[in-house]
Amino acid sequence: MTLSVAGMLRQADGVVRGVILLLILASLASWTVLLAKGSALLLGNRRLRRAIHVAEDQAGLTSLLGSSERNGHAAAQMARAAMREVALSRGLPLAGIKERVYSRLHLLEVGGARRMARGTGIVATTGAVAPFVGLFGTVWGIMNSFIGIAHTHATNLSVVAPGIAEALLATAAGLVAAIPAVIIYNLFARALGAHRGLLADLSATIARLVSRDLDRGADPVAAE
């Protein structure tokens, strides 16, 4: 048996080889999610910060809608949802209108955070499960070593080494898959927390604009 990574992988038992290939695929998936979701988070957070900045400079909801259409989809979506709720609540007490607007904005906020978090579960699963999958390959490799000893009735290194090498390779593959996945997941946890915070800030800013329009007697739907 060639004691190199490629040689051990080619000559490993089918179960151990399957475990290692599965861990390699899981690791590739984690890195793919990092690149795809990481870029989406960076772009999304940048847009939300710009949308919040635009919203804070507006006097009312109607003026925000025109600016948000150009500067941020989330702001436009929230502004239109607030306008729709105000339109459906015409003639009702102001306190109730504001409460319903806040509720609708909160739903949009939660939905936006949930959409952004999609796809990150595979990273958490890889970080949690990969060491145990590697351990399974390790146990299987050690079992092969004992089987080899039983068949040859010899305990020299040439009999034991192949199974031990397979076991160590499976252990290493589990760690290589798990350690980056845990780091990536922690990065995503912080980035998603920041994204949720920005969505909450945008929701609160738009809610203030609605409250301001209603308190001054303006109809934010009239100019839509």
TORTORMI-614744 format. One record per residue (C-alpha): residue in one letter; x, z, y; residue number from 1. Coordinates in steps of 0.1 Angstrom, whole numbers, padded with zeros to 4 digits, always signed. Layout:
  rest     xx     zz     yy   nr
     A      X      Z      Y  NUM
...
This chain:
  rest     xx     zz     yy   nr
     M  +0000  +0000  +0000    1
     T  +0013  -0010  +0035    2
     L  +0013  +0022  +0056    3
     S  +0003  +0005  +0089    4
     V  -0031  +0006  +0106    5
     A  -0039  -0030  +0097    6
     G  -0026  -0026  +0062    7
     M  -0045  +0007  +0055    8
     L  -0077  -0008  +0069    9
     R  -0074  -0039  +0046   10
     Q  -0067  -0019  +0015   11
     A  -0089  +0011  +0022   12
     D  -0119  +0020  +0000   13
     G  -0151  +0001  +0010   14
     V  -0168  +0033  +0023   15
     V  -0138  +0044  +0044   16
     R  -0135  +0008  +0058   17
     G  -0172  +0008  +0066   18
     V  -0168  +0042  +0084   19
     I  -0139  +0030  +0104   20
     L  -0156  -0003  +0114   21
     L  -0187  +0016  +0124   22
     L  -0167  +0039  +0146   23
     I  -0149  +0009  +0162   24
     L  -0183  -0007  +0170   25
     A  -0196  +0026  +0185   26
     S  -0165  +0029  +0206   27
     L  -0169  -0007  +0219   28
     A  -0205  +0000  +0227   29
     S  -0195  +0031  +0247   30
     W  -0170  +0011  +0268   31
     T  -0196  -0017  +0273   32
     V  -0221  +0008  +0286   33
     L  -0195  +0022  +0309   34
     L  -0188  -0012  +0324   35
     A  -0224  -0024  +0326   36
     K  -0241  +0009  +0336   37
     G  -0212  +0021  +0358   38
     S  -0214  -0010  +0379   39
     A  -0252  -0007  +0381   40
     L  -0249  +0029  +0393   41
     L  -0223  +0021  +0419   42
     L  -0244  -0007  +0433   43
     G  -0276  +0013  +0431   44
     N  -0262  +0043  +0448   45
     R  -0247  +0021  +0476   46
     R  -0281  +0005  +0482   47
     L  -0299  +0038  +0482   48
     R  -0275  +0053  +0508   49
     R  -0280  +0022  +0530   50
     A  -0318  +0025  +0525   51
     I  -0317  +0062  +0535   52
     H  -0297  +0054  +0566   53
     V  -0322  +0026  +0576   54
     A  -0352  +0049  +0569   55
     E  -0338  +0077  +0590   56
     D  -0336  +0054  +0620   57
     Q  -0372  +0043  +0618   58
     A  -0400  +0057  +0639   59
     G  -0427  +0051  +0614   60
     L  -0436  +0036  +0580   61
     T  -0445  +0001  +0593   62
     S  -0412  -0004  +0609   63
     L  -0394  +0008  +0578   64
     L  -0411  -0017  +0556   65
     G  -0397  -0047  +0575   66
     S  -0362  -0032  +0574   67
     S  -0363  -0020  +0538   68
     E  -0373  -0054  +0525   69
     R  -0339  -0066  +0538   70
     N  -0319  -0035  +0530   71
     G  -0332  -0019  +0498   72
     H  -0357  -0026  +0471   73
     A  -0363  +0011  +0464   74
     A  -0372  +0018  +0500   75
     A  -0396  -0012  +0501   76
     Q  -0412  -0001  +0469   77
     M  -0417  +0034  +0481   78
     A  -0429  +0023  +0515   79
     R  -0455  +0000  +0499   80
     A  -0466  +0027  +0475   81
     A  -0471  +0051  +0504   82
     M  -0491  +0026  +0524   83
     R  -0513  +0019  +0494   84
     E  -0520  +0056  +0489   85
     V  -0529  +0059  +0526   86
     A  -0552  +0029  +0524   87
     L  -0570  +0043  +0494   88
     S  -0574  +0077  +0511   89
     R  -0588  +0065  +0544   90
     G  -0613  +0090  +0559   91
     L  -0601  +0119  +0538   92
     P  -0584  +0151  +0551   93
     L  -0548  +0145  +0562   94
     A  -0534  +0174  +0540   95
     G  -0548  +0157  +0509   96
     I  -0534  +0123  +0519   97
     K  -0500  +0137  +0524   98
     E  -0501  +0155  +0491   99
     R  -0511  +0124  +0472  100
     V  -0484  +0104  +0490  101
     Y  -0458  +0129  +0480  102
     S  -0471  +0128  +0444  103
     R  -0469  +0090  +0442  104
     L  -0434  +0090  +0457  105
     H  -0423  +0116  +0432  106
     L  -0435  +0094  +0403  107
     L  -0415  +0065  +0417  108
     E  -0384  +0087  +0421  109
     V  -0387  +0099  +0385  110
     G  -0392  +0064  +0372  111
     G  -0362  +0050  +0391  112
     A  -0340  +0078  +0377  113
     R  -0353  +0071  +0342  114
     R  -0347  +0034  +0344  115
     M  -0311  +0040  +0356  116
     A  -0305  +0064  +0327  117
     R  -0315  +0038  +0300  118
     G  -0287  +0028  +0277  119
     T  -0266  +0059  +0282  120
     G  -0280  +0076  +0251  121
     I  -0256  +0056  +0228  122
     V  -0227  +0072  +0246  123
     A  -0240  +0107  +0241  124
     T  -0247  +0099  +0204  125
     T  -0212  +0085  +0199  126
     G  -0196  +0116  +0214  127
     A  -0217  +0139  +0193  128
     V  -0217  +0121  +0160  129
     A  -0184  +0102  +0158  130
     P  -0163  +0132  +0148  131
     F  -0186  +0140  +0119  132
     V  -0187  +0103  +0108  133
     G  -0148  +0104  +0108  134
     L  -0149  +0136  +0089  135
     F  -0171  +0119  +0062  136
     G  -0144  +0092  +0059  137
     T  -0118  +0119  +0057  138
     V  -0135  +0137  +0029  139
     W  -0141  +0104  +0010  140
     G  -0104  +0095  +0013  141
     I  -0093  +0129  +0000  142
     M  -0117  +0124  -0029  143
     N  -0101  +0091  -0037  144
     S  -0067  +0109  -0037  145
     F  -0079  +0134  -0063  146
     I  -0095  +0106  -0084  147
     G  -0062  +0088  -0083  148
     I  -0044  +0119  -0095  149
     A  -0069  +0123  -0123  150
     H  -0065  +0087  -0135  151
     T  -0027  +0086  -0134  152
     H  -0021  +0123  -0143  153
     A  +0006  +0123  -0117  154
     T  +0010  +0140  -0084  155
     N  +0038  +0121  -0068  156
     L  +0036  +0108  -0033  157
     S  +0028  +0072  -0042  158
     V  -0004  +0083  -0059  159
     V  -0015  +0108  -0032  160
     A  -0004  +0089  +0000  161
     P  -0030  +0060  +0000  162
     G  -0060  +0083  -0001  163
     I  -0045  +0107  +0024  164
     A  -0036  +0078  +0047  165
     E  -0072  +0066  +0046  166
     A  -0085  +0101  +0053  167
     L  -0062  +0104  +0084  168
     L  -0071  +0070  +0096  169
     A  -0108  +0078  +0095  170
     T  -0102  +0111  +0113  171
     A  -0082  +0093  +0140  172
     A  -0110  +0066  +0144  173
     G  -0135  +0094  +0148  174
     L  -0115  +0110  +0176  175
     V  -0107  +0077  +0193  176
     A  -0145  +0070  +0194  177
     A  -0156  +0105  +0203  178
     I  -0132  +0116  +0230  179
     P  -0137  +0086  +0255  180
     A  -0175  +0088  +0248  181
     V  -0177  +0124  +0258  182
     I  -0157  +0117  +0290  183
     I  -0179  +0087  +0298  184
     Y  -0210  +0107  +0292  185
     N  -0198  +0134  +0316  186
     L  -0191  +0108  +0342  187
     F  -0226  +0093  +0338  188
     A  -0242  +0128  +0340  189
     R  -0226  +0133  +0374  190
     A  -0233  +0098  +0386  191
     L  -0269  +0100  +0374  192
     G  -0273  +0133  +0391  193
     A  -0261  +0118  +0424  194
     H  -0285  +0088  +0418  195
     R  -0315  +0112  +0413  196
     G  -0304  +0131  +0445  197
     L  -0304  +0099  +0465  198
     L  -0338  +0089  +0452  199
     A  -0351  +0123  +0462  200
     D  -0336  +0120  +0497  201
     L  -0352  +0085  +0501  202
     S  -0385  +0098  +0489  203
     A  -0384  +0128  +0513  204
     T  -0374  +0105  +0542  205
     I  -0403  +0082  +0536  206
     A  -0427  +0111  +0531  207
     R  -0416  +0124  +0566  208
     L  -0424  +0090  +0581  209
     V  -0459  +0090  +0565  210
     S  -0465  +0125  +0578  211
     R  -0453  +0116  +0613  212
     D  -0476  +0085  +0614  213
     L  -0506  +0105  +0602  214
     D  -0500  +0134  +0626  215
     R  -0497  +0111  +0656  216
     G  -0529  +0093  +0645  217
     A  -0513  +0060  +0637  218
     D  -0524  +0039  +0608  219
     P  -0494  +0028  +0588  220
     V  -0515  +0002  +0569  221
     A  -0529  -0015  +0600  222
     A  -0499  -0036  +0607  223
     E  -0491  -0044  +0571  224
